[in-house]
Amino acid sequence: ELAAFLASEFERAPGWLRLVVTSRPVPAVMEPLAAMRPLLLDTTRPENREDIREYVRKQLTTLTGTPDVAENVVETILARSEGLFLYAHWVCQELQEGHLSIDRSEDFPLGLVGAYHQYFDRQFQDLQTYKKQVRPVLGVIAAGYDFVPADVLTAIFHWTDLDRKDFFDPLGPLFPCEDGRYRPFHLSILDWLSDEAPTGAGAYYVSVREGHRQLAEYCWGKCARHIQEDRPLRNQYASYPFRHGVRHLLESGRYPEAVELLDYLVRHDQELQPEQKCDLDQFAKLFTIALGSSPPDEAVAGQIDPLKLARLLKGLYMTEPLYGGIRLLVEHHREAWPAILEDYLATDDYVLRHTIAEALADDYLESGSGRGWTRSTVCSN
């Protein structure tokens, strides 16, 4: 989201403002920023390799207490690092803790993926226990936004504080606890765990989809009564369920609940800080894009409150986000649509009118009948 925001809005910034943005080469970041001609840092460059070599020498000198470090050990670490400092740091830490030995450099893992496999093989020798007790938790962590707070994990898995400590003790190096959240020491560990490819985590694979499902269930459980009773929002938005519930509900296909939560947040936006209000537009955009890319079946679509959805679509000035929501209203809420259409056309919003025309035309062509719409219904005002 930040990459997309920079790509679309940075040109409006003052001419004196400069930003240095660093990232891993992931499509979600690289594609929006492609027009800015990013500089790719080549890990095979001699300067990078020499920096790693010098770092390893210093670490091994500290570890052994002598400057006479075996060059074959240094070169083995360098060769297997794939140019990543993170790997060199990991191996040096494993040597310090006695999990690897300088005298057996042939046991050093090959790249970060090899390091992750080696660590999980050592910690989780009973795969059935891993699959039943560890995999679900890691799936939730992989699906979380802004790193899932410890108290959320405790609630989802019905832990005591001691249960949580016992669970994370073996995972401490990979998921250290900072500010009450268990953060991966590097995001590549989550990429590896959620990769179904043969080069991925294999038996240690976790389902991000299942993680979203569990988080959606937790978030809705915390928000539902608050919404039903229309309680004041106050400082609830700072809590994980209210801040990230919409996304988890969307990822789980729970569109009716996502509409209810987002509508509640929009109606109480006067209780939010200015920077928090920006989230609401983004949520509405994500929601309607999801409706277009992964439309719900008829049963789910029928459960969505059409008037609440219609309110959420107002103020979105991009055709793509608007289309999915408009199309759903046209297809699945025939009785409510004429009144919604009249209200929309009264706004004199060109983008909204264009999207309505596109949705109605597509619906007519696909249904062959326009689902009973008359010329006066479609072209009123």
C-alpha positions as CSV (number, residue, x, y, z in Angstrom):
1,E,0.0,0.0,0.0
2,L,2.8,2.4,0.8
3,A,4.5,1.7,-2.5
4,A,1.3,2.3,-4.4
5,F,0.8,5.6,-2.4
6,L,4.3,6.8,-3.3
7,A,3.8,5.9,-6.9
8,S,0.6,7.9,-7.2
9,E,1.2,10.8,-4.8
10,F,4.9,11.6,-4.6
11,E,4.8,13.9,-7.6
12,R,2.6,16.2,-5.6
13,A,5.3,16.5,-2.9
14,P,7.5,19.7,-2.6
15,G,10.3,19.7,-5.1
16,W,12.9,19.8,-2.3
17,L,11.7,16.5,-0.8
18,R,13.7,13.4,-1.5
19,L,13.1,9.8,-0.2
20,V,15.4,6.8,-0.1
21,V,13.2,3.7,-0.1
22,T,14.7,0.2,0.3
23,S,12.9,-3.0,-0.1
24,R,13.3,-6.7,-1.0
25,P,12.5,-7.3,-4.7
26,V,8.9,-8.3,-4.2
27,P,6.3,-7.6,-6.9
28,A,4.0,-5.7,-4.5
29,V,6.7,-3.1,-4.2
30,M,8.6,-3.3,-7.5
31,E,5.6,-3.0,-9.8
32,P,4.1,0.2,-8.4
33,L,7.6,1.8,-8.3
34,A,8.8,0.6,-11.7
35,A,8.4,4.0,-13.3
36,M,10.8,5.5,-10.8
37,R,13.7,3.5,-12.2
38,P,14.7,1.7,-9.0
39,L,18.4,0.9,-8.4
40,L,18.9,-2.9,-7.9
41,L,21.5,-3.7,-5.4
42,D,23.6,-6.6,-6.9
43,T,24.6,-9.0,-4.2
44,T,27.2,-10.5,-6.4
45,R,29.2,-7.3,-6.6
46,P,32.8,-7.6,-5.4
47,E,32.3,-4.8,-2.9
48,N,29.3,-6.6,-1.3
49,R,31.2,-9.9,-1.1
50,E,34.2,-8.2,0.5
51,D,32.0,-6.6,3.1
52,I,30.6,-10.0,4.0
53,R,34.0,-11.5,4.1
54,E,35.3,-8.8,6.5
55,Y,32.2,-9.1,8.7
56,V,32.7,-12.9,9.0
57,R,36.4,-12.5,9.8
58,K,35.6,-10.1,12.6
59,Q,32.8,-12.3,14.0
60,L,35.0,-15.5,13.9
61,T,37.9,-13.6,15.5
62,T,35.6,-12.6,18.4
63,L,34.3,-16.2,18.6
64,T,37.7,-18.0,18.6
65,G,39.7,-15.3,20.5
66,T,42.4,-15.3,17.8
67,P,42.9,-13.3,14.6
68,D,44.2,-16.5,12.8
69,V,40.8,-17.4,11.4
70,A,40.7,-20.3,8.9
71,E,40.1,-18.8,5.5
72,N,38.4,-21.9,4.3
73,V,35.6,-21.3,6.9
74,V,35.3,-17.7,5.9
75,E,35.1,-18.6,2.2
76,T,32.5,-21.4,2.9
77,I,30.2,-19.0,4.6
78,L,30.7,-16.4,1.8
79,A,30.0,-19.0,-0.9
80,R,26.9,-20.3,0.8
81,S,25.5,-16.9,1.7
82,E,24.2,-16.1,-1.8
83,G,25.5,-12.5,-1.1
84,L,23.2,-12.0,1.9
85,F,24.5,-10.4,5.1
86,L,21.5,-12.0,6.9
87,Y,22.9,-15.5,6.2
88,A,26.3,-14.6,7.4
89,H,24.9,-13.2,10.6
90,W,22.7,-16.3,11.1
91,V,25.6,-18.7,10.7
92,C,27.9,-16.7,13.0
93,Q,25.1,-16.8,15.6
94,E,24.6,-20.5,15.2
95,L,28.4,-21.0,15.7
96,Q,28.3,-18.9,18.8
97,E,25.5,-20.9,20.3
98,G,27.1,-24.3,19.4
99,H,24.6,-25.4,16.8
100,L,27.3,-25.4,14.2
101,S,31.0,-26.1,14.4
102,I,33.9,-24.3,12.8
103,D,35.5,-27.7,12.3
104,R,32.6,-29.0,10.3
105,S,32.0,-26.2,7.7
106,E,30.5,-28.8,5.4
107,D,27.4,-28.8,7.7
108,F,26.8,-25.1,7.1
109,P,23.4,-24.6,5.4
110,L,23.1,-23.5,1.8
111,G,21.5,-20.1,1.7
112,L,18.7,-18.8,4.0
113,V,16.3,-21.4,2.9
114,G,18.8,-24.1,4.0
115,A,19.2,-22.3,7.3
116,Y,15.5,-22.3,7.9
117,H,15.1,-25.9,7.0
118,Q,18.1,-26.8,9.3
119,Y,16.6,-24.9,12.2
120,F,13.1,-26.4,11.8
121,D,14.6,-29.9,11.4
122,R,16.4,-29.5,14.7
123,Q,13.5,-28.0,16.7
124,F,10.5,-30.0,15.3
125,Q,11.6,-33.6,14.9
126,D,8.0,-34.8,15.5
127,L,6.2,-33.6,12.4
128,Q,2.7,-34.6,13.7
129,T,3.2,-32.4,16.8
130,Y,4.4,-29.6,14.5
131,K,1.4,-29.9,12.2
132,K,-1.2,-30.0,15.1
133,Q,0.3,-27.4,17.5
134,V,2.8,-25.2,15.7
135,R,1.6,-24.8,12.1
136,P,-1.7,-23.1,13.0
137,V,0.0,-20.5,15.1
138,L,2.6,-19.7,12.4
139,G,-0.2,-19.5,9.9
140,V,-1.9,-16.8,12.0
141,I,1.5,-14.9,12.3
142,A,2.0,-15.2,8.5
143,A,-1.5,-13.8,7.8
144,G,-1.2,-10.9,10.4
145,Y,-0.9,-7.2,9.7
146,D,1.6,-5.1,11.6
147,F,2.6,-8.3,13.4
148,V,0.0,-10.0,15.6
149,P,0.1,-8.9,19.2
150,A,0.8,-11.5,21.8
151,D,-2.5,-11.0,23.5
152,V,-4.3,-11.8,20.3
153,L,-2.4,-15.1,19.8
154,T,-3.2,-15.9,23.5
155,A,-6.9,-15.4,22.9
156,I,-7.1,-17.3,19.6
157,F,-5.3,-20.4,20.9
158,H,-6.6,-20.2,24.5
159,W,-3.1,-20.0,26.0
160,T,-2.0,-19.0,29.5
161,D,1.1,-16.8,29.6
162,L,3.1,-19.9,30.4
163,D,1.7,-21.7,27.4
164,R,2.7,-18.8,25.1
165,K,6.2,-18.7,26.6
166,D,6.6,-22.5,26.1
167,F,5.4,-22.2,22.5
168,F,7.8,-19.5,21.5
169,D,10.9,-20.6,23.4
170,P,12.0,-22.9,20.6
171,L,11.2,-20.2,18.0
172,G,12.9,-17.4,19.8
173,P,15.7,-16.7,17.3
174,L,13.2,-16.6,14.4
175,F,10.3,-14.8,16.1
176,P,11.7,-12.6,18.9
177,C,9.1,-10.7,21.0
178,E,9.3,-6.9,20.6
179,D,6.8,-4.4,22.0
180,G,4.4,-7.2,22.8
181,R,4.4,-8.7,19.3
182,Y,6.3,-11.7,17.9
183,R,8.0,-10.4,14.9
184,P,9.9,-12.6,12.3
185,F,13.5,-11.7,12.4
186,H,13.2,-11.3,8.7
187,L,10.2,-11.3,6.4
188,S,11.8,-14.0,4.2
189,I,10.9,-16.6,6.9
190,L,7.2,-15.9,6.3
191,D,7.8,-16.1,2.5
192,W,9.5,-19.5,3.0
193,L,6.8,-20.9,5.4
194,S,3.9,-19.9,3.0
195,D,5.6,-21.1,-0.2
196,E,4.0,-24.2,-1.6
197,A,6.6,-24.7,-4.3
198,P,9.1,-27.6,-4.1
199,T,11.8,-25.1,-3.0
200,G,9.5,-23.8,-0.2
201,A,9.0,-25.0,3.4
202,G,7.8,-28.5,2.4
203,A,6.5,-30.3,5.5
204,Y,6.7,-27.0,7.4
205,Y,4.3,-25.2,5.1
206,V,1.7,-23.0,6.7
207,S,-1.7,-21.8,5.3
208,V,-2.0,-18.1,5.2
209,R,-5.6,-18.5,4.1
210,E,-6.4,-20.5,7.3
211,G,-4.5,-17.8,9.3
212,H,-6.8,-15.2,7.8
213,R,-9.9,-17.3,8.7
214,Q,-8.8,-17.6,12.3
215,L,-8.0,-13.9,12.6
216,A,-11.3,-13.0,10.9
217,E,-13.2,-15.1,13.4
218,Y,-11.4,-13.5,16.3
219,C,-11.8,-9.9,15.0
220,W,-15.5,-10.3,14.3
221,G,-16.0,-11.8,17.7
222,K,-14.5,-8.7,19.3
223,C,-16.3,-6.2,17.0
224,A,-19.8,-7.7,16.5
225,R,-21.6,-6.6,19.7
226,H,-19.9,-3.2,19.6
227,I,-21.3,-2.7,16.1
228,Q,-24.8,-4.2,16.8
229,E,-25.2,-1.9,19.8
230,D,-23.6,1.0,17.9
231,R,-21.4,1.9,20.8
232,P,-19.0,4.8,20.5
233,L,-15.7,3.9,18.8
234,R,-13.5,6.0,21.1
235,N,-10.0,4.4,21.3
236,Q,-11.2,1.0,20.0
237,Y,-9.6,1.6,16.6
238,A,-6.1,1.2,18.2
239,S,-7.0,-2.4,18.9
240,Y,-6.1,-5.1,16.4
241,P,-9.7,-6.3,15.6
242,F,-11.0,-2.8,14.7
243,R,-7.9,-1.8,12.8
244,H,-7.4,-4.9,10.8
245,G,-10.7,-6.8,11.0
246,V,-11.9,-5.5,7.6
247,R,-8.9,-7.0,5.8
248,H,-9.1,-10.4,7.5
249,L,-12.8,-10.6,6.8
250,L,-12.2,-9.8,3.1
251,E,-9.4,-12.3,2.9
252,S,-11.8,-14.9,4.3
253,G,-14.6,-14.1,2.0
254,R,-16.8,-12.8,4.8
255,Y,-18.1,-9.8,2.8
256,P,-21.3,-9.2,4.8
257,E,-19.4,-8.8,8.1
258,A,-16.7,-6.7,6.3
259,V,-19.5,-4.3,5.2
260,E,-20.9,-4.1,8.7
261,L,-17.5,-3.3,10.3
262,L,-16.5,-0.8,7.6
263,D,-19.9,1.0,7.7
264,Y,-19.6,1.3,11.5
265,L,-16.1,2.8,11.2
266,V,-17.2,5.3,8.5
267,R,-20.2,6.4,10.6
268,H,-17.8,7.0,13.5
269,D,-15.0,8.5,11.6
270,Q,-15.3,11.8,13.6
271,E,-13.8,9.8,16.5
272,L,-10.7,8.9,14.5
273,Q,-7.4,10.8,14.2
274,P,-6.7,12.3,10.7
275,E,-4.1,9.7,9.8
276,Q,-6.5,7.0,10.9
277,K,-9.3,8.3,8.6
278,C,-7.0,7.6,5.6
279,D,-7.4,3.9,6.4
280,L,-11.1,3.9,5.7
281,D,-10.8,5.0,2.0
282,Q,-8.2,2.3,1.5
283,F,-10.4,-0.3,3.2
284,A,-13.4,0.7,0.9
285,K,-11.1,0.5,-2.1
286,L,-9.8,-3.0,-1.1
287,F,-13.3,-4.2,-0.4
288,T,-14.8,-3.3,-3.8
289,I,-11.7,-4.5,-5.7
290,A,-12.2,-7.8,-3.9
291,L,-15.8,-7.9,-5.0
292,G,-14.7,-7.5,-8.6
293,S,-11.8,-10.0,-8.4
294,S,-13.4,-12.6,-6.2
295,P,-17.1,-12.0,-6.3
296,P,-19.2,-13.8,-3.6
297,D,-21.7,-16.4,-4.6
298,E,-25.4,-15.5,-4.6
299,A,-26.1,-16.6,-1.0
300,V,-23.3,-14.5,0.4
301,A,-24.0,-11.5,-1.9
302,G,-27.6,-11.5,-0.7
303,Q,-26.5,-11.2,2.9
304,I,-24.7,-7.9,2.2
305,D,-26.7,-4.8,3.3
306,P,-27.2,-3.0,0.0
307,L,-27.7,0.4,1.5
308,K,-24.6,0.2,3.6
309,L,-22.6,-1.0,0.6
310,A,-24.0,1.8,-1.5
311,R,-22.9,4.4,1.1
312,L,-19.4,3.0,1.2
313,L,-19.0,3.3,-2.6
314,K,-19.7,7.1,-2.5
315,G,-16.5,9.0,-2.5
316,L,-14.4,6.4,-4.4
317,Y,-13.1,8.2,-7.5
318,M,-11.6,5.2,-9.3
319,T,-13.5,3.1,-11.8
320,E,-11.8,-0.2,-10.8
321,P,-12.7,-0.1,-7.1
322,L,-16.2,1.1,-7.8
323,Y,-17.1,-1.5,-10.4
324,G,-17.2,-4.6,-8.2
325,G,-19.5,-3.0,-5.7
326,I,-21.8,-1.5,-8.3
327,R,-22.0,-4.8,-10.2
328,L,-22.9,-6.7,-7.0
329,L,-25.8,-4.2,-6.3
330,V,-27.1,-4.6,-9.9
331,E,-27.0,-8.4,-9.9
332,H,-28.0,-9.3,-6.4
333,H,-30.1,-6.4,-5.0
334,R,-32.7,-5.7,-7.7
335,E,-35.3,-4.3,-5.3
336,A,-32.9,-1.8,-3.7
337,W,-31.1,-0.8,-6.9
338,P,-33.5,1.8,-8.3
339,A,-33.5,3.9,-5.2
340,I,-29.7,3.5,-4.9
341,L,-29.3,4.5,-8.6
342,E,-31.4,7.6,-8.1
343,D,-29.3,8.6,-5.1
344,Y,-26.1,8.0,-7.1
345,L,-27.1,10.0,-10.1
346,A,-28.1,13.0,-7.9
347,T,-24.4,13.4,-6.9
348,D,-23.4,14.4,-10.4
349,D,-20.2,12.3,-10.1
350,Y,-18.8,11.5,-13.5
351,V,-16.7,8.6,-12.4
352,L,-19.6,7.0,-10.6
353,R,-21.9,7.5,-13.6
354,H,-19.4,6.0,-15.9
355,T,-19.0,2.9,-13.7
356,I,-22.7,2.5,-13.4
357,A,-23.1,2.6,-17.1
358,E,-20.3,0.0,-17.5
359,A,-21.8,-2.3,-14.9
360,L,-25.3,-2.1,-16.4
361,A,-24.0,-2.7,-19.9
362,D,-22.0,-5.7,-18.8
363,D,-25.0,-7.1,-16.8
364,Y,-27.3,-6.6,-19.8
365,L,-24.9,-8.4,-22.2
366,E,-24.2,-11.3,-19.8
367,S,-27.8,-11.8,-18.7
368,G,-29.4,-11.2,-22.1
369,S,-32.2,-9.3,-20.4
370,G,-30.7,-6.7,-18.2
371,R,-32.5,-8.5,-15.3
372,G,-35.7,-6.6,-15.9
373,W,-34.2,-3.1,-15.9
374,T,-36.2,-0.7,-18.0
375,R,-34.8,2.1,-20.1
376,S,-36.2,4.6,-17.6
377,T,-34.6,2.8,-14.7
378,V,-31.2,2.8,-16.3
379,C,-31.3,6.3,-17.8
380,S,-33.2,8.2,-15.2
381,N,-31.9,11.7,-14.4
